[in-house]
Amino acid sequence: GDTALGQGLLNRIRPFVWRRSLDWTAVRDIQAVSLRIRDHFEAGQKIGPGYDLERGRGGIREIEFFAQIHQLIWGGRAPELRCPATLDGLAALAVAGRIDPVEAERLAASYRALRTLEHRLQMRRDEQTHSVPRLAADRAAVAALSGAKSWAAVEARLLAITEPVATAYDRLIAAAAPEAHAIPADAAPWLKRHHPGIARLAAPLITRWRTGSIRALRSEPAREAFETVLPALVAGIANAADPPAPATRLDGFLAALPQGAQFFALLKANPRLIDLLGHLLGVTPVLADALARDPALFDVMLSPDAFDPLPDADALAAELGRFAAAADGLEDILDRVRRWTGEKRFQLGAQLIEGRTDPLVAARALSDVADAALLVITPAVVADFARKHGHVAGGEAVILALGRYGGQALTHASDLDLVYLFSGSHEAVSDGDTPLPATLYFNRLAARLTAALSVPTAAGALYEVDTRLRPWGAKGMLALSIASFARYQASEAESWEHMALTGARVVIGSPPARAAAEAAIAASLDRARNAETLRREVTAMRADIASAKPPKGGFDVKLAPGGLVDLEFVVHFVQLRDRAGFGPNLATAIATLGDSLPPGLASAHATLTRFLVLLRLVAPGASVPAGFPPAVEAMLARGMGAANFADVVRQLTLAKAAVRLAFNQILTAKGAES
């Protein structure tokens, strides 16, 4: 046949077969097909005369279905799993950690043995058959072909081969079994019997969910799937420390879901995710809202390594690069980066609320994810921009990260503080069909990059970008040459700008451009300063911030007296005063400065940062609640490594006291004189 035409067809249908977000109703359909096969070919299910090697229980088809179901689940995200041959698929799944390697080898051995026996059945009379002969003489002939003394020996071997297959496949299709404890139409009596504590709360909600007023529950498949997981969802509400909170959030979550059939089929097939959903609804509106907007985010939690630490920054960038490499154009690249980044952020959030990672580790990982996004987006935008405007000889875009991003300590609510620079001469001109002077070229390119990072696409928004820390702030150009940046820092920048620059980190740029930018930063910071003048400027800046942005309560660990802003001011003042300890990471700077700082700041920084990372998950945006529900208190205590929430409060009190003492000793006039 026409192989090129056939390959073209396969390429066109590939996105419908290998979906990044799996349609779990498709898996349910495969499970149902396998059950129908067992029912339809009931006579060939049991080992013995008439056993069907292809369609019998524990036979060839169940090994193939076992591999194919796992390939459908994971192959949309991992092209290396898309093997057409069953044995290759099992091996690839085992290497990727998607199935147990021992079980994979056992299934592969069974597959080879079943295929070999099938061939011997067909060799006997050169016929297309898969069934064990019913006549004893025919079975004896097959045994002889197999080198066995009798058919009984072959049958014993066949039983040993098929039983592990049947056991593995039975586990896989167990989710297709009917729900045994569905909530009846009149939910109130059932609730009073099983969950009396929430009967009055849950009964009207269940009634509302069943009336069709929820968009995601209007289709019959969605309602069917929802009813199978509803008992577990209700149980999760009943077991919560504060049932009204998750009940209300579940109601809002269902109302926000764009569709329900696939999502509830996913929950049915993976019951452990129901518990995780309950925790999300009870603790973090940030993640619950993200999941309601994009239910496919839950797919990432199916991975066996979902609660393992993320790989390092280089590995993350390589992973995203491979995923983006298959994109069709810039918009597809941006969509892929948004999906990948959203999944990683969701995964880290789930790890935090489950107490499976240190918030300090998560803050670094969130920064590494942002680095990976920039490393993939920047060359894609540059290439698209160059199609019209070409390139500037000897020049390239350089991006600095500042603030929490520069310090590799992002939270789920952090924006990206960026400064755009470019290397080469500002007098150069690009070589494209529509040439531009270098300054205009890189300013337009910077605007494109900002839009690529912040403008929502079909896959949602990526990051909020803040460029106000650039020279002259919002009044200045978006991108400056490195030489102009160095001149500004040397002659016009104020002390607060140099304080911000202590946290600068080059995230985009070739080695020569990176070195030039780092040299400009170092020259700006490493200069002699009058300590008293610097102290007055720093304290005046802190007073201005306190006036413009007063703390929002005792749990505002960023702006409260003794909070992270006070700590940063102390450290940055000492860095500039002593011309020492420069580096974007605040924890590293504190350790490097050593005895130049009062004791206790390293511990205080860790405590306050941990709490801020957790706070941004439970309080949307920059809000700071006056108190927390019991479930949130428990999560905060777990994340802080505390025995209870009272211990968390004690930790925060001690940390803020240490910071405030350091602030007074180093920055107040009386403390500085002593």
C-alpha positions in Angstrom: 0.0 0.0 0.0 0.9 3.7 0.1 3.0 3.8 3.2 3.5 7.6 3.1 -0.3 8.1 3.0 -0.8 5.6 5.8 1.9 7.3 7.9 0.2 10.7 7.2 -3.1 9.3 8.5 -1.4 8.0 11.6 0.2 11.4 12.2 -3.2 13.1 11.9 -5.0 10.8 14.4 -2.1 10.7 16.9 -3.4 13.6 19.0 -6.8 11.8 19.4 -5.1 8.5 20.5 -2.3 9.9 22.6 -4.0 12.5 24.7 -1.9 14.5 27.2 -5.0 14.6 29.4 -6.5 11.2 29.3 -10.2 10.6 28.7 -10.9 8.3 31.6 -14.2 7.3 30.1 -12.1 5.7 27.4 -10.4 3.5 30.0 -13.7 2.7 31.5 -14.9 1.6 28.0 -11.8 -0.7 27.6 -12.5 -2.2 30.9 -16.1 -2.8 29.9 -15.1 -4.4 26.6 -12.8 -6.9 28.5 -15.6 -7.8 30.8 -17.9 -8.4 27.8 -15.3 -10.6 26.2 -15.2 -12.7 29.4 -19.0 -13.0 29.4 -19.4 -13.7 25.7 -16.6 -16.3 25.5 -17.5 -17.8 28.9 -16.9 -21.4 27.7 -13.3 -20.6 26.9 -12.4 -18.8 30.2 -11.3 -21.7 32.4 -8.2 -23.8 31.9 -9.0 -27.1 30.3 -10.4 -28.4 27.1 -11.8 -25.4 25.0 -9.7 -22.8 26.9 -9.2 -19.8 24.6 -5.5 -18.7 24.7 -6.4 -15.3 23.1 -9.6 -14.4 25.0 -9.7 -16.6 28.0 -9.1 -15.3 31.5 -5.4 -14.6 31.9 -4.8 -15.0 28.2 -3.0 -13.1 25.5 -5.7 -10.4 25.1 -5.6 -9.5 28.8 -1.8 -9.0 28.6 -2.3 -6.8 25.6 -5.1 -4.8 27.2 -3.0 -4.4 30.4 -0.2 -2.9 28.4 -2.4 -0.8 26.2 -4.4 0.7 29.1 -1.2 1.8 30.8 0.1 3.2 27.5 -3.1 5.2 27.0 -2.8 6.6 30.5 0.8 7.7 30.2 1.7 7.7 26.5 0.2 11.2 25.9 2.9 12.6 28.2 5.7 10.2 27.3 6.2 9.4 23.6 8.7 6.7 24.5 5.8 4.6 25.8 4.0 4.5 22.4 5.3 1.1 21.4 3.1 -0.9 19.0 4.5 -4.3 20.1 3.2 -5.6 23.4 6.5 -6.8 24.7 8.2 -3.5 23.8 5.3 -1.7 25.6 5.7 -3.7 28.8 9.4 -3.1 28.8 9.0 0.7 28.2 6.4 1.0 31.0 8.7 -0.8 33.4 11.7 1.3 32.5 9.6 4.5 33.0 8.4 3.2 36.4 4.7 3.1 35.3 4.4 -0.6 36.1 6.3 -2.9 38.5 9.3 -4.3 36.6 8.9 -7.7 38.2 5.3 -7.8 37.1 6.3 -6.6 33.6 8.7 -9.4 33.2 6.2 -11.9 34.5 3.6 -10.7 32.0 6.2 -10.8 29.2 7.2 -14.3 30.1 3.5 -15.4 30.1 2.9 -13.6 26.7 5.8 -15.5 25.1 4.7 -18.8 26.5 1.1 -18.3 25.4 2.1 -17.2 21.9 4.4 -20.3 21.7 1.6 -22.6 22.8 -0.8 -20.9 20.3 1.7 -21.5 17.5 1.8 -25.2 18.4 -1.9 -25.4 18.4 -1.9 -24.0 14.9 1.0 -26.1 13.6 -0.9 -29.3 14.3 -3.4 -29.0 11.5 -2.2 -25.7 10.0 -5.4 -24.0 11.2 -6.2 -20.6 12.7 -7.2 -21.6 16.2 -6.6 -20.3 19.7 -8.5 -23.0 21.7 -7.2 -26.0 23.6 -8.5 -29.1 21.7 -11.5 -30.9 23.3 -10.3 -34.4 22.2 -7.8 -36.1 24.4 -5.8 -37.4 21.4 -5.5 -33.9 20.0 -4.3 -32.5 23.4 -1.7 -35.3 23.6 -0.4 -34.3 20.1 0.0 -30.7 21.3 1.8 -31.9 24.4 4.2 -33.9 22.2 4.8 -30.8 20.1 5.6 -28.9 23.3 8.1 -31.6 24.5 5.9 -32.5 27.5 5.3 -36.0 28.7 1.5 -35.4 28.9 -1.2 -32.8 28.5 -1.5 -32.7 32.2 2.0 -31.3 32.4 1.1 -28.7 29.8 -2.1 -27.7 31.6 -0.3 -27.3 34.9 2.2 -25.0 33.2 -0.7 -23.1 31.5 -2.3 -22.5 34.9 0.9 -21.2 36.3 1.3 -18.9 33.3 -2.3 -17.5 33.2 -3.0 -17.0 36.9 -0.6 -14.1 37.4 -1.9 -12.5 34.3 -5.5 -12.8 35.5 -4.6 -11.5 38.9 -2.9 -8.4 37.5 -5.7 -7.7 35.0 -8.4 -8.2 37.6 -6.8 -5.5 39.7 -6.7 -3.2 36.8 -10.4 -3.6 35.9 -11.7 -3.6 39.4 -12.7 0.0 39.1 -15.3 -1.0 36.5 -17.2 -3.0 39.1 -20.6 -1.5 40.1 -20.7 0.8 43.1 -22.1 -1.2 46.0 -22.9 1.7 48.3 -24.6 4.3 46.2 -26.6 7.0 48.0 -30.3 6.4 47.4 -32.6 9.0 45.8 -33.8 10.2 49.2 -30.4 11.0 50.7 -31.5 12.2 54.1 -32.2 8.8 55.8 -28.9 7.4 54.3 -27.0 10.4 55.7 -28.6 10.1 59.1 -27.6 6.4 59.2 -24.0 6.7 57.9 -23.0 10.4 58.6 -25.4 11.9 61.2 -23.1 14.8 61.9 -23.5 16.3 58.5 -27.0 15.1 57.5 -28.6 18.5 57.6 -25.6 20.1 55.8 -25.2 17.5 53.0 -28.8 16.6 52.2 -29.8 19.8 50.5 -26.5 19.9 48.6 -26.9 16.4 47.2 -30.4 17.3 46.2 -29.2 20.4 44.3 -26.4 18.4 42.6 -28.9 15.9 41.4 -31.4 18.4 39.9 -29.3 19.3 36.9 -28.5 22.9 38.0 -24.8 22.0 37.9 -23.4 22.3 34.4 -20.9 19.5 34.9 -23.6 17.1 36.0 -26.1 17.4 33.2 -25.0 14.5 31.0 -25.9 10.9 31.9 -22.3 9.7 31.9 -21.3 12.5 34.2 -24.2 11.7 36.6 -23.4 8.0 36.6 -19.7 8.6 37.3 -20.5 11.2 40.0 -22.9 8.9 41.8 -20.1 6.2 42.1 -17.8 8.6 43.9 -20.4 10.6 45.8 -20.3 8.3 48.9 -16.5 8.8 49.2 -16.8 12.6 48.7 -19.5 12.8 51.4 -17.3 10.6 53.7 -14.5 13.0 53.2 -16.7 16.0 54.2 -17.9 14.1 57.3 -14.3 13.3 58.4 -13.0 16.8 58.0 -12.2 18.8 61.1 -14.5 21.6 59.9 -17.2 20.0 57.6 -18.9 23.2 56.4 -15.7 24.5 54.7 -15.1 21.5 52.4 -18.8 21.1 51.7 -19.1 24.7 50.6 -16.0 24.4 48.5 -17.1 21.2 46.9 -20.3 22.9 45.9 -18.4 25.8 44.4 -16.0 23.4 42.8 -18.7 21.4 41.1 -20.4 24.6 39.9 -17.1 25.8 38.3 -16.2 22.5 36.6 -16.5 22.8 32.8 -17.5 19.1 32.4 -17.7 16.2 34.8 -17.8 12.8 33.0 -14.0 12.5 32.6 -13.1 14.0 35.9 -15.4 11.7 37.9 -14.4 8.7 35.9 -10.8 9.6 36.9 -11.8 9.6 40.6 -13.6 6.3 40.3 -10.6 4.7 38.7 -8.2 6.2 41.3 -10.0 6.3 44.7 -6.9 7.7 46.4 -7.4 10.9 44.5 -10.7 11.4 46.3 -8.9 11.9 49.6 -6.5 14.3 48.0 -9.5 16.3 46.5 -11.0 16.4 50.0 -7.8 17.9 51.4 -7.7 20.4 48.6 -11.2 21.5 49.2 -10.7 21.7 52.9 -7.4 23.5 53.0 -6.4 25.4 49.8 -8.8 27.4 47.7 -5.9 28.3 45.5 -5.4 24.7 44.3 -9.1 23.9 44.4 -9.8 26.8 42.1 -7.0 25.8 39.7 -8.4 22.3 39.6 -11.9 23.6 38.9 -10.6 25.6 35.9 -8.5 22.7 34.6 -9.5 19.2 35.9 -6.7 17.7 33.8 -4.3 18.9 36.5 -5.2 15.9 38.5 -3.7 13.6 35.9 -0.2 14.5 37.2 -1.0 13.1 40.6 -1.5 9.6 39.1 2.3 9.3 38.6 4.0 7.0 41.1 6.5 9.8 41.7 3.9 12.5 42.2 5.0 13.1 45.8 8.8 12.8 45.1 11.0 15.8 44.9 11.1 17.5 41.5 14.4 17.0 39.6 16.9 19.8 39.5 16.6 22.9 37.3 18.6 21.5 34.3 16.5 18.3 34.3 13.3 20.3 34.4 14.4 22.5 31.6 15.3 19.4 29.5 11.9 17.8 30.3 10.0 20.9 29.2 12.2 21.3 26.2 11.3 17.7 25.0 7.6 18.4 25.5 7.7 21.7 23.7 9.8 20.3 20.8 6.7 18.6 19.4 4.8 21.8 19.3 3.3 23.3 16.1 4.2 26.9 16.2 4.7 29.6 18.9 1.1 29.5 20.2 1.3 25.7 20.7 4.7 26.1 22.5 3.1 28.7 24.8 0.2 26.4 25.5 2.5 23.5 26.3 4.6 25.6 28.6 1.5 26.8 30.4 0.2 23.2 30.8 3.5 21.9 32.0 4.1 24.7 34.4 0.6 24.5 35.8 1.0 20.8 36.4 4.3 21.3 38.2 2.9 24.1 40.4 -0.1 21.9 41.2 2.1 19.0 42.0 4.2 21.1 44.4 1.1 22.5 46.0 -0.3 19.0 46.6 3.0 18.0 48.1 2.9 20.9 50.5 -0.7 20.4 51.8 0.1 16.7 52.3 3.2 17.5 54.2 5.4 15.6 51.7 8.0 18.4 51.1 9.7 21.1 53.0 8.3 24.5 52.0 11.9 25.8 51.5 12.4 22.9 48.9 9.1 23.8 47.3 10.1 27.5 47.0 13.3 26.6 45.2 11.4 24.1 43.0 8.9 26.7 42.0 11.7 29.0 41.0 13.3 26.2 39.0 10.0 25.6 37.2 9.9 29.3 36.3 13.5 29.1 35.0 12.5 26.2 32.8 9.6 28.1 31.4 11.8 31.1 30.5 14.5 28.9 29.0 11.9 27.4 26.6 9.8 30.5 25.9 12.6 33.0 25.3 14.2 31.3 22.2 10.8 30.5 20.8 9.7 34.2 21.0 13.1 35.4 19.7 12.8 33.0 16.7 9.3 34.2 15.9 10.3 37.9 16.3 13.3 37.4 14.1 11.2 36.1 11.2 10.2 39.7 10.5 13.0 41.8 12.1 16.0 39.5 11.9 18.8 39.5 14.4 21.1 42.2 15.8 24.7 41.3 15.1 26.6 40.9 18.4 23.5 41.5 20.5 21.1 39.3 22.4 18.4 39.5 25.0 19.5 39.1 28.7 17.0 38.7 31.5 17.6 39.4 35.2 15.4 37.9 37.9 15.0 39.9 41.1 13.0 39.7 44.3 11.8 36.3 45.4 12.4 35.0 41.9 16.0 36.1 41.9 16.4 34.6 45.3 14.9 31.3 44.2 12.2 31.4 46.8 8.9 31.7 44.9 5.5 31.0 46.4 2.3 30.0 44.5 1.3 33.7 44.5 4.6 35.2 43.5 5.0 37.3 40.3 8.2 37.4 38.4 10.3 40.5 38.9 12.3 40.9 35.7 14.7 43.4 34.2 15.5 43.2 30.5 18.9 44.0 29.1 20.7 43.4 25.9 24.3 42.9 24.9 26.2 44.6 22.1 26.0 48.2 20.8 22.8 50.2 21.1 23.7 51.8 17.7 23.5 48.5 15.8 20.6 47.7 13.5 18.9 44.3 12.9 19.2 42.5 9.6 15.6 41.4 8.9 13.0 42.3 6.2 11.9 45.1 8.6 15.1 46.2 10.3 15.0 48.0 13.7 17.6 49.9 15.7 19.0 47.7 18.5 17.3 49.7 21.3 13.9 49.6 19.6 14.4 45.9 18.6 15.1 44.7 22.1 12.4 46.9 23.7 9.8 45.4 21.3 11.2 41.9 21.9 11.0 42.5 25.7 7.3 43.5 25.3 6.7 40.3 23.3 8.4 38.2 26.0 6.3 39.9 28.8 3.2 39.2 26.8 4.2 35.5 26.2 4.7 35.1 30.0 1.6 36.9 31.2 -1.1 37.0 28.6 -3.6 34.1 29.0 -4.0 31.5 26.2 -6.3 28.5 25.9 -4.2 26.8 28.6 -4.6 29.8 31.0 -2.2 32.4 32.3 1.4 31.6 33.2 2.9 34.3 35.4 2.3 37.9 36.4 5.4 39.9 35.4 6.6 43.0 37.2 9.2 45.1 35.4 9.1 48.1 37.7 12.6 47.4 39.1 14.2 48.4 35.8 16.2 51.7 35.6 13.9 54.8 36.0 11.0 52.4 36.9 7.8 52.6 34.9 9.1 55.8 33.2 12.1 54.0 31.7 12.6 51.9 28.7 11.7 48.2 29.1 15.1 47.1 27.9 18.5 48.7 28.2 21.9 47.8 26.9 24.2 46.3 29.5 26.5 49.3 29.1 23.6 51.8 29.7 22.5 49.7 32.7 26.0 49.9 34.2 26.2 53.7 33.7 22.8 54.1 35.3 23.7 52.0 38.3 27.0 53.9 38.7 25.6 57.4 38.5 21.8 57.6 39.0 20.5 54.6 40.9 19.4 55.1 44.5 20.3 53.0 47.4 17.0 51.1 47.3 17.8 50.1 43.7 21.1 48.7 44.8 19.4 46.8 47.6 17.1 45.2 45.0 20.1 44.5 42.8 21.7 42.4 45.6 19.0 39.8 44.7 19.6 39.9 40.9 20.3 36.6 39.1 20.8 36.2 35.3 18.3 33.6 34.0 18.6 34.2 30.3 21.8 34.9 28.3 24.8 33.2 26.7 27.9 32.8 28.8 29.6 36.0 27.5 26.4 38.0 27.9 25.8 36.6 31.3 29.3 37.4 32.4 28.9 41.0 31.1 25.7 41.4 33.0 27.1 39.9 36.2 30.1 42.2 36.0 27.9 45.2 35.7 25.9 44.1 38.8 29.1 43.4 40.8 30.5 46.8 39.9 27.3 48.5 41.0 27.2 46.8 44.4 30.9 46.7 45.3 31.6 50.3 46.0 32.5 52.4 49.1 29.5 53.9 50.9 29.0 56.2 53.9 27.5 53.8 56.5 25.5 56.5 58.3 24.1 57.9 55.1 23.1 54.4 53.9 21.5 53.7 57.3 19.3 56.8 57.1 18.3 56.0 53.5 17.4 52.4 54.4 15.4 53.2 57.5 13.5 56.0 55.6 12.7 53.5 52.8 11.4 51.0 55.4 9.2 53.7 57.0 7.8 54.6 53.6 6.9 50.9 53.0 5.3 50.7 56.4 3.2 53.7 55.7 2.1 52.6 52.2 1.7 48.9 53.0 0.9 48.4 56.6 0.8 44.7 57.8 -2.6 42.9 57.5 -2.4 41.2 60.8 -0.2 39.1 63.0 0.2 36.4 60.4 1.5 38.8 57.8 5.1 37.4 58.0 6.2 39.6 55.1 5.2 43.1 56.3 4.7 42.8 60.0 7.4 44.2 62.3 10.1 41.5 62.5 8.9 40.0 59.2 10.7 39.2 56.0 10.9 42.8 54.8 12.7 43.8 58.0 15.0 40.8 57.6 15.8 41.7 54.0 16.5 45.3 54.8 19.0 44.2 57.6 20.8 41.8 55.3 21.0 44.1 52.3 22.2 47.0 54.4 25.0 44.9 55.8 25.9 43.6 52.3 26.2 47.1 50.9 27.9 48.6 54.0 30.5 45.8 54.2 30.8 45.2 50.4 30.4 41.5 51.3 28.1 38.5 51.1 26.6 39.4 47.7 24.4 36.8 46.0 20.7 36.5 45.1 19.9 33.8 47.7 19.1 35.4 51.0 19.8 32.2 53.1 23.2 31.9 51.5 23.9 35.6 52.1 23.1 35.3 55.8 25.4 32.3 56.1 28.2 34.1 54.2 27.9 37.3 56.3 28.2 35.2 59.5 29.3 37.3 62.5 28.5 40.5 60.7 24.8 39.8 61.5 23.2 39.2 64.9 22.5 35.5 65.8 19.3 33.8 65.0 18.6 35.3 61.6 19.2 32.1 59.6 16.6 30.2 61.7 14.2 33.2 61.6 14.5 33.4 57.8 13.7 29.7 57.4 10.7 29.9 59.7 9.2 33.0 58.2 9.8 31.7 54.6 8.2 28.3 55.3 5.1 30.0 56.7 4.9 32.4 53.8 5.0 29.6 51.2 2.2 27.8 53.0 0.2 30.9 53.6 0.1 31.7 49.9 -1.6 28.3 49.4 -4.4 28.8 51.9 -5.0 32.5 51.4 -5.5 33.7 47.8 -3.3 36.4 46.5 -1.7 38.5 49.2 -4.6 38.2 51.7 -3.8 37.4 55.3 -6.6 36.0 57.4 -6.9 36.7 61.1 -7.2 33.0 61.9 -7.5 29.6 60.2 -10.0 26.7 60.3 -8.8 23.6 62.2 -7.9 21.7 59.0 -5.7 24.6 57.8 -4.1 24.9 61.2 -3.3 21.2 61.1 -1.7 21.6 57.6 0.3 24.6 58.7 1.6 22.7 61.7 2.6 19.8 59.6 4.3 21.9 57.0 6.2 23.8 59.8 7.3 20.7 61.5 5.4 21.7 64.6 3.5 19.6 67.1 0.4 21.8 66.8 -0.7 25.3 65.6 0.1 26.8 69.0 3.7 25.7 68.4 3.6 27.4 64.9 2.5 30.7 66.6 5.4 30.3 69.1 7.9 29.7 66.2 6.7 32.8 64.4 6.8 34.9 67.6 10.4 33.9 68.3 11.4 34.5 64.6 9.9 37.9 64.5 11.5 38.9 67.8 14.9 37.8 66.5 14.5 39.9 63.3 13.2 42.9 65.1 16.1 42.8 67.6 18.6 42.6 64.6 16.8 45.5 62.9 17.0 47.6 66.0 20.6 46.8 66.6 21.8 47.5 63.1 19.4 50.0 61.6 18.0 52.3 64.3 20.1 55.2 65.3 20.5 54.1 68.9 21.4 50.6 67.9 23.9 51.6 65.3 25.7 53.9 67.7 26.1 51.2 70.3 
